[in-house]
Amino acid sequence: MSEHTEPITLYTSSYCGHARLVEEFLAEEHIAAEVINITGDPAAREKLIEINGGYASVPTVVFADGSKLTEPSIRDLRVKLGLDSVSLGDRIRARLNRPMSGNG
């Protein structure tokens, strides 16, 4: 069970299986989330498009600190929520994918 208590908003739709999986994951981990279904809600859809820079991508998870994850994997959610730590392999891959500074 998670100790996460900060408010989370989950944007979803009636047609996205992955959004349902994210909603189920949050429920299984006892993480409270305000679920906003954009299907048939033009105002919610417009807000999501604003959040995602022009895209109505679901699922989108917005955290209390203002950060967001758009179409996150369950692993990414687990790390963000502090349920898992970033593995050494993930840290190495992130470092290898970073542009190198030019020293000549």
CYANA upper distance limits for C-alpha pairs under 8 A (distance plus 0.5 A):
  1 MET  CA     29 GLU  CA      5.85
  1 MET  CA     30 HIS  CA      6.83
  2 SER  CA     29 GLU  CA      6.30
  2 SER  CA     30 HIS  CA      6.93
  2 SER  CA     31 ILE  CA      7.24
  2 SER  CA     83 LEU  CA      7.58
  4 HIS  CA     31 ILE  CA      6.93
  4 HIS  CA     81 LEU  CA      7.34
  5 THR  CA     31 ILE  CA      7.76
  5 THR  CA     32 ALA  CA      8.00
  6 GLU  CA     63 PHE  CA      7.98
  6 GLU  CA     64 ALA  CA      6.47
  7 PRO  CA     32 ALA  CA      7.51
  7 PRO  CA     33 ALA  CA      6.93
  7 PRO  CA     34 GLU  CA      8.22
  7 PRO  CA     63 PHE  CA      7.02
  7 PRO  CA     64 ALA  CA      6.01
  8 ILE  CA     32 ALA  CA      7.39
  8 ILE  CA     33 ALA  CA      5.25
  8 ILE  CA     34 GLU  CA      6.76
  8 ILE  CA     61 VAL  CA      7.37
  8 ILE  CA     62 VAL  CA      6.29
  8 ILE  CA     63 PHE  CA      5.37
  8 ILE  CA     64 ALA  CA      6.74
  9 THR  CA     33 ALA  CA      5.86
  9 THR  CA     34 GLU  CA      5.20
  9 THR  CA     35 VAL  CA      6.49
  9 THR  CA     36 ILE  CA      7.77
  9 THR  CA     61 VAL  CA      6.20
  9 THR  CA     62 VAL  CA      5.59
  9 THR  CA     63 PHE  CA      7.12
 10 LEU  CA     23 GLU  CA      8.04
 10 LEU  CA     33 ALA  CA      6.84
 10 LEU  CA     34 GLU  CA      6.54
 10 LEU  CA     35 VAL  CA      5.30
 10 LEU  CA     36 ILE  CA      6.57
 10 LEU  CA     59 PRO  CA      7.24
 10 LEU  CA     60 THR  CA      6.32
 10 LEU  CA     61 VAL  CA      5.09
 10 LEU  CA     62 VAL  CA      6.97
 11 TYR  CA     19 ALA  CA      8.46
 11 TYR  CA     35 VAL  CA      6.54
 11 TYR  CA     36 ILE  CA      5.34
 11 TYR  CA     37 ASN  CA      6.41
 11 TYR  CA     38 ILE  CA      7.38
 11 TYR  CA     48 LEU  CA      7.79
 11 TYR  CA     58 VAL  CA      6.59
 11 TYR  CA     59 PRO  CA      6.03
 11 TYR  CA     60 THR  CA      5.63
 11 TYR  CA     61 VAL  CA      6.88
 12 THR  CA     16 CYS  CA      7.72
 12 THR  CA     19 ALA  CA      5.96
 12 THR  CA     20 ARG  CA      8.03
 12 THR  CA     35 VAL  CA      7.53
 12 THR  CA     36 ILE  CA      6.55
 12 THR  CA     37 ASN  CA      5.24
 12 THR  CA     38 ILE  CA      6.70
 12 THR  CA     39 THR  CA      8.49
 12 THR  CA     58 VAL  CA      5.72
 12 THR  CA     59 PRO  CA      5.54
 12 THR  CA     60 THR  CA      7.54
 13 SER  CA     19 ALA  CA      7.55
 13 SER  CA     37 ASN  CA      5.34
 13 SER  CA     38 ILE  CA      5.86
 13 SER  CA     39 THR  CA      5.70
 13 SER  CA     58 VAL  CA      7.31
 13 SER  CA     59 PRO  CA      8.25
 14 SER  CA     37 ASN  CA      7.44
 14 SER  CA     39 THR  CA      6.54
 16 CYS  CA     20 ARG  CA      7.14
 16 CYS  CA     58 VAL  CA      7.71
 16 CYS  CA     59 PRO  CA      8.30
 17 GLY  CA     21 LEU  CA      6.88
 18 HIS  CA     22 VAL  CA      6.81
 18 HIS  CA     59 PRO  CA      7.46
 18 HIS  CA     71 GLU  CA      8.39
 19 ALA  CA     23 GLU  CA      6.71
 19 ALA  CA     58 VAL  CA      6.69
 19 ALA  CA     59 PRO  CA      5.13
 19 ALA  CA     71 GLU  CA      8.41
 20 ARG  CA     24 GLU  CA      6.61
 21 LEU  CA     25 PHE  CA      6.56
 22 VAL  CA     26 LEU  CA      6.76
 22 VAL  CA     59 PRO  CA      7.84
 22 VAL  CA     74 ILE  CA      7.43
 23 GLU  CA     27 ALA  CA      6.81
 23 GLU  CA     35 VAL  CA      8.39
 24 GLU  CA     28 GLU  CA      6.56
 25 PHE  CA     29 GLU  CA      6.70
 25 PHE  CA     74 ILE  CA      8.11
 26 LEU  CA     30 HIS  CA      6.63
 26 LEU  CA     31 ILE  CA      5.54
 26 LEU  CA     32 ALA  CA      7.56
 26 LEU  CA     33 ALA  CA      7.92
 27 ALA  CA     31 ILE  CA      6.39
 27 ALA  CA     32 ALA  CA      7.62
 36 ILE  CA     44 ALA  CA      7.69
 37 ASN  CA     41 ASP  CA      7.78
 37 ASN  CA     44 ALA  CA      8.07
 38 ILE  CA     42 PRO  CA      7.38
 38 ILE  CA     44 ALA  CA      5.88
 38 ILE  CA     45 ARG  CA      5.52
 39 THR  CA     45 ARG  CA      8.19
 41 ASP  CA     45 ARG  CA      6.75
 42 PRO  CA     46 GLU  CA      6.61
 43 ALA  CA     47 LYS  CA      6.76
 44 ALA  CA     48 LEU  CA      6.71
 45 ARG  CA     49 ILE  CA      6.71
 45 ARG  CA     56 ALA  CA      6.89
 46 GLU  CA     50 GLU  CA      6.75
 46 GLU  CA     56 ALA  CA      8.27
 47 LYS  CA     51 ILE  CA      6.74
 48 LEU  CA     52 ASN  CA      6.61
 48 LEU  CA     55 TYR  CA      7.83
 48 LEU  CA     56 ALA  CA      6.13
 48 LEU  CA     57 SER  CA      8.10
 49 ILE  CA     53 GLY  CA      6.51
 49 ILE  CA     54 GLY  CA      5.21
 49 ILE  CA     55 TYR  CA      5.22
 49 ILE  CA     56 ALA  CA      5.28
 49 ILE  CA     57 SER  CA      8.20
 50 GLU  CA     54 GLY  CA      6.47
 50 GLU  CA     55 TYR  CA      8.15
 52 ASN  CA     56 ALA  CA      7.36
 52 ASN  CA     57 SER  CA      7.72
 52 ASN  CA     70 THR  CA      8.27
 57 SER  CA     70 THR  CA      7.26
 57 SER  CA     71 GLU  CA      7.46
 58 VAL  CA     70 THR  CA      7.27
 58 VAL  CA     71 GLU  CA      6.43
 59 PRO  CA     70 THR  CA      6.62
 59 PRO  CA     71 GLU  CA      5.53
 59 PRO  CA     72 PRO  CA      7.86
 60 THR  CA     68 LYS  CA      7.39
 60 THR  CA     69 LEU  CA      6.21
 60 THR  CA     70 THR  CA      4.81
 60 THR  CA     71 GLU  CA      6.35
 60 THR  CA     72 PRO  CA      8.02
 61 VAL  CA     68 LYS  CA      5.93
 61 VAL  CA     69 LEU  CA      5.71
 61 VAL  CA     70 THR  CA      6.89
 62 VAL  CA     66 GLY  CA      6.94
 62 VAL  CA     67 SER  CA      6.51
 62 VAL  CA     68 LYS  CA      4.86
 62 VAL  CA     69 LEU  CA      7.17
 63 PHE  CA     67 SER  CA      5.97
 63 PHE  CA     68 LYS  CA      6.46
 69 LEU  CA     77 LEU  CA      8.38
 72 PRO  CA     76 ASP  CA      6.43
 72 PRO  CA     77 LEU  CA      6.98
 73 SER  CA     77 LEU  CA      6.92
 74 ILE  CA     78 ARG  CA      6.60
 75 ARG  CA     79 VAL  CA      6.76
 75 ARG  CA     84 ASP  CA      8.34
 76 ASP  CA     80 LYS  CA      6.64
 77 LEU  CA     81 LEU  CA      6.49
 78 ARG  CA     82 GLY  CA      6.66
 78 ARG  CA     83 LEU  CA      5.36
 78 ARG  CA     84 ASP  CA      5.91
 79 VAL  CA     83 LEU  CA      6.29
 79 VAL  CA     84 ASP  CA      5.22
 79 VAL  CA     85 SER  CA      6.02
 79 VAL  CA     86 VAL  CA      6.89
 86 VAL  CA     90 ASP  CA      6.73
 86 VAL  CA     91 ARG  CA      7.26
 87 SER  CA     91 ARG  CA      6.87
 88 LEU  CA     92 ILE  CA      6.68
 89 GLY  CA     93 ARG  CA      6.62
 90 ASP  CA     94 ALA  CA      6.59
 91 ARG  CA     95 ARG  CA      6.70
 92 ILE  CA     96 LEU  CA      6.63
 93 ARG  CA     97 ASN  CA      6.65
 94 ALA  CA     98 ARG  CA      6.87
